[in-house]
Amino acid sequence: MGAIPGLGEHTDSALAAVGFDTDDIARLRATGALGIEADHPIRRPGPERTTQ
């Protein structure tokens, strides 16, 4: 079994698989519809959560 994916790690590829293009995904991200952004403190690796 591999590593557990990070929160939102596959969002873009999942949306692309159901027909959203990169412009659609960018608009969703810009409006906040996709939730927490990658640079938000909860998403950054810290001592309690590291990426491998």
N, C-alpha and C positions, 0 to 999 in steps of 0.2 A: 504494500500500500504506500502511496506517495504522500508527500506533505499536504496538509490541509490548505486549500486556497485562501488567500487573504480576502477580507471584505471587499466586494466589488471587483475582484481581480479579473473576472470573466465577463463583466458587464458589456463592454464594447463588442466582444466577439459574439455574445449571445444575441445582442440587438442586431448585429449585422446578419446573423444566421436567419433572422425572421424578417429581413428586408430593409432595415434601417441603413441609410448610407452614412458616410462620415459627417456630412453636413447636418443630417437629422440628429445624430448622436451629439454633436457639438452644441446644437441648440438646446437639447434636453439637459446637457451638462451645465450650460450657461444659465438656464432658468432655475437650476437647483433640483430638477425633477429626478436626478439620479442619486440624490442623497449626498453623503459626505464626500468631499473632494480628497484627492490623494495627499494634499499637503496639510490637511486638518490634523491637529494633534492626536486624535484618536486613531488615525490611520498610520502614523509614523511609527516605525519599530522603536521600541524602548527596552528598558531592562526586563520588563515583564513579558514582552513579545518580540521575538527576533525572527528574521526571515532567513531562509536557508536556500 
